[in-house]
Amino acid sequence: MVMGVIEFSHFLMEQAIEEGETVIDATCGNGNDTLFLSKLVGDTGHVFAFDIQELAIDNTKQLLEVHSRQNVTLIKDSHANIDQYMDENNRKNLGGAIFNLGYLPRSDKQIVTKKESTIAAVQSLLQLIRPRGIIVLVVYHGHAGGELEKEAILNYVTKLDQKKVHVLKYEFMNQKNKPPFIIAIQKRGEK
C-alpha cells in the first residue's frame, strides 16, 4: 500500500518511538503531529512542541485540551534552540522528532521555516537522539523560499555519514505543483 506523506511520516514515527520516551514536534503548527506524538508516547512519555508563532502555540494548546492531553510542553521559540530545552533526563530518553516545513496553514504565508534554523535543529537532534531514534522532515516547498530550504536540506542530508545514520527520501514522482516529500534520518547503533 502506498501511503501519503503525513500517513507515512506517522508510520515511521510509530516504528521508531516507544511508549514513555521523549519526542519533539519541531513545528507544532495546528497541533496534529503534537497530538499524534502525545498519544504515541503515552502518559509516561513527553512531547516538546516548538513553533515561532503564537497562533500555532494557541491552536496546538486548544487541540490538546479538547483531547485531554497533558504530556506536552509548548515552547514559543525556534526549533534551532531545541538543545536549550533538553535536560539530562530528556537527552537520554529522546526517541525522535518530526518537522513539517513550510508555513502554518490558514495563516501568514510570509512566515516560513528557514534552511538555517532547520539544519541547525537537525544537527542538534543528531547529537541528542538515542541510537535508532528518528528525525522525520515533511518538506513542503511550494512557497517563496521553499526551493532554497529544500535544496539546502537535501545537500546537507546527502552528506551525512552513512556509518552513523540512514537517510531516506520518500516522494511521489508523478504529482504536480511541487508535492511535499519526506526525509527520514535514523541514527544507527544499538538502542
NORZIKA-V981294 format. One record per pair of residues at least 4 apart in sequence whose ideal C-beta (glycine too) atoms are under 8 Angstrom apart, sorted by sequence separation. I is the first residue (numbers start at 1). J is the second residue. If there is no record, write none. Layout:
[[I | J] [I | J]]
//
This chain:
[[3 | 7] [4 | 8] [5 | 9] [6 | 10] [7 | 11] [8 | 12] [9 | 13] [10 | 14] [11 | 15] [12 | 16] [13 | 17] [17 | 21] [29 | 33] [31 | 35] [32 | 36] [33 | 37] [34 | 38] [35 | 39] [36 | 40] [37 | 41] [41 | 45] [52 | 56] [53 | 57] [54 | 58] [55 | 59] [56 | 60] [57 | 61] [58 | 62] [59 | 63] [60 | 64] [61 | 65] [62 | 66] [63 | 67] [65 | 69] [77 | 81] [81 | 85] [82 | 86] [86 | 90] [87 | 91] [88 | 92] [89 | 93] [90 | 94] [103 | 107] [104 | 108] [107 | 111] [113 | 117] [114 | 118] [115 | 119] [116 | 120] [117 | 121] [118 | 122] [119 | 123] [120 | 124] [121 | 125] [122 | 126] [123 | 127] [124 | 128] [125 | 129] [129 | 133] [142 | 146] [145 | 149] [146 | 150] [147 | 151] [148 | 152] [149 | 153] [150 | 154] [151 | 155] [152 | 156] [153 | 157] [154 | 158] [155 | 159] [156 | 160] [160 | 164] [161 | 165] [162 | 166] [175 | 179] [3 | 8] [28 | 33] [40 | 45] [41 | 46] [51 | 56] [64 | 69] [85 | 90] [86 | 91] [103 | 108] [113 | 118] [129 | 134] [141 | 146] [160 | 165] [162 | 167] [17 | 23] [27 | 33] [28 | 34] [41 | 47] [51 | 57] [64 | 70] [103 | 109] [129 | 135] [140 | 146] [141 | 147] [77 | 84] [103 | 110] [104 | 111] [160 | 167] [172 | 179] [3 | 11] [25 | 33] [49 | 57] [64 | 72] [77 | 85] [86 | 94] [103 | 111] [141 | 149] [171 | 179] [25 | 34] [38 | 47] [51 | 60] [103 | 112] [126 | 135] [141 | 150] [158 | 167] [172 | 181] [13 | 23] [37 | 47] [75 | 85] [102 | 112] [103 | 113] [125 | 135] [139 | 149] [157 | 167] [171 | 181] [49 | 60] [102 | 113] [139 | 150] [170 | 181] [171 | 182] [25 | 37] [60 | 72] [73 | 85] [101 | 113] [169 | 181] [170 | 182] [34 | 47] [61 | 74] [122 | 135] [169 | 182] [23 | 37] [60 | 74] [99 | 113] [139 | 153] [168 | 182] [169 | 183] [170 | 184] [34 | 49] [82 | 97] [122 | 137] [154 | 169] [168 | 183] [137 | 153] [167 | 183] [168 | 184] [23 | 40] [57 | 74] [101 | 118] [167 | 184] [168 | 185] [23 | 41] [31 | 49] [166 | 184] [167 | 185] [168 | 186] [22 | 41] [57 | 76] [99 | 118] [118 | 137] [166 | 185] [17 | 37] [21 | 41] [79 | 99] [165 | 185] [166 | 186] [19 | 40] [20 | 41] [28 | 49] [165 | 186] [19 | 41] [20 | 42] [23 | 45] [25 | 47] [28 | 50] [29 | 51] [54 | 76] [99 | 121] [165 | 187] [166 | 188] [10 | 33] [13 | 36] [17 | 40] [18 | 41] [19 | 42] [22 | 45] [23 | 46] [24 | 47] [25 | 48] [27 | 50] [28 | 51] [49 | 72] [53 | 76] [164 | 187] [165 | 188] [9 | 33] [13 | 37] [17 | 41] [20 | 44] [21 | 45] [22 | 46] [23 | 47] [24 | 48] [25 | 49] [26 | 50] [27 | 51] [47 | 71] [48 | 72] [49 | 73] [51 | 75] [52 | 76] [97 | 121] [164 | 188] [19 | 44] [20 | 45] [22 | 47] [23 | 48] [24 | 49] [25 | 50] [31 | 56] [46 | 71] [47 | 72] [48 | 73] [49 | 74] [50 | 75] [51 | 76] [52 | 77] [160 | 185] [163 | 188] [10 | 36] [14 | 40] [19 | 45] [22 | 48] [24 | 50] [30 | 56] [34 | 60] [38 | 64] [45 | 71] [46 | 72] [47 | 73] [49 | 75] [52 | 78] [157 | 183] [13 | 40] [29 | 56] [43 | 70] [46 | 73] [48 | 75] [50 | 77] [28 | 56] [31 | 59] [35 | 63] [43 | 71] [50 | 78] [97 | 125] [157 | 185] [27 | 56] [28 | 57] [30 | 59] [31 | 60] [34 | 63] [35 | 64] [38 | 67] [42 | 71] [50 | 79] [154 | 183] [29 | 59] [30 | 60] [31 | 61] [34 | 64] [39 | 69] [41 | 71] [153 | 183] [29 | 60] [31 | 62] [32 | 63] [38 | 69] [50 | 81] [94 | 125] [112 | 143] [114 | 145] [118 | 149] [122 | 153] [28 | 60] [31 | 63] [35 | 67] [50 | 82] [97 | 129] [112 | 144] [146 | 178] [30 | 63] [31 | 64] [38 | 71] [96 | 129] [112 | 145] [115 | 148] [119 | 152] [35 | 69] [38 | 72] [48 | 82] [94 | 128] [95 | 129] [109 | 143] [110 | 144] [112 | 146] [115 | 149] [119 | 153] [122 | 156] [126 | 160] [94 | 129] [95 | 130] [109 | 144] [114 | 149] [118 | 153] [122 | 157] [142 | 177] [80 | 116] [94 | 130] [99 | 135] [101 | 137] [113 | 149] [142 | 178] [48 | 85] [80 | 117] [91 | 128] [93 | 130] [96 | 133] [97 | 134] [98 | 135] [99 | 136] [101 | 138] [102 | 139] [103 | 140] [112 | 149] [115 | 152] [119 | 156] [141 | 178] [34 | 72] [48 | 86] [79 | 117] [80 | 118] [92 | 130] [95 | 133] [96 | 134] [97 | 135] [98 | 136] [99 | 137] [100 | 138] [101 | 139] [102 | 140] [115 | 153] [126 | 164] [78 | 117] [79 | 118] [82 | 121] [94 | 133] [95 | 134] [96 | 135] [97 | 136] [98 | 137] [99 | 138] [101 | 140] [102 | 141] [126 | 165] [141 | 180] [80 | 120] [96 | 136] [98 | 138] [100 | 140] [101 | 141] [102 | 142] [103 | 143] [140 | 180] [80 | 121] [83 | 124] [102 | 143] [139 | 180] [48 | 90] [79 | 121] [82 | 124] [86 | 128] [138 | 180] [139 | 181] [78 | 121] [82 | 125] [138 | 181] [139 | 182] [46 | 90] [80 | 124] [83 | 127] [102 | 146] [138 | 182] [139 | 183] [83 | 128] [101 | 146] [137 | 182] [28 | 74] [82 | 128] [136 | 182] [137 | 183] [136 | 183] [137 | 184] [56 | 104] [101 | 149] [136 | 184] [137 | 185] [55 | 104] [135 | 184] [136 | 185] [134 | 184] [135 | 185] [53 | 104] [56 | 107] [134 | 185] [135 | 186] [27 | 79] [55 | 107] [101 | 153] [134 | 186] [26 | 79] [51 | 104] [133 | 186] [134 | 187] [41 | 95] [53 | 107] [132 | 186] [133 | 187] [24 | 79] [132 | 187] [26 | 82] [131 | 187] [132 | 188] [130 | 187] [131 | 188] [132 | 189] [24 | 82] [53 | 111] [129 | 187] [131 | 189] [132 | 190] [52 | 111] [126 | 185] [131 | 190] [132 | 191] [131 | 191] [37 | 98] [126 | 187] [130 | 191] [122 | 185] [22 | 86] [33 | 98] [33 | 100] [22 | 90] [24 | 94] [22 | 93] [23 | 94] [26 | 97] [29 | 100] [21 | 93] [22 | 94] [23 | 95] [24 | 96] [25 | 97] [26 | 98] [27 | 99] [20 | 93] [21 | 94] [22 | 95] [23 | 96] [24 | 97] [25 | 98] [26 | 99] [27 | 100] [21 | 95] [23 | 97] [24 | 98] [27 | 101] [30 | 104] [21 | 96] [23 | 98] [29 | 104] [30 | 105] [29 | 105] [30 | 106] [18 | 95] [17 | 95] [102 | 180] [16 | 95] [17 | 96] [16 | 96] [13 | 96] [13 | 98] [27 | 113] [9 | 98] [26 | 121] [24 | 125] [16 | 132] [16 | 133] [17 | 134] [16 | 134] [15 | 134] [13 | 134] [12 | 134] [13 | 136] [12 | 136] [9 | 136] [9 | 138] [6 | 138] [5 | 138] [8 | 170] [5 | 170] [12 | 182] [16 | 186] [12 | 184] [9 | 182] [5 | 179] [8 | 182] [5 | 180] [9 | 184] [5 | 181] [5 | 182]]
//
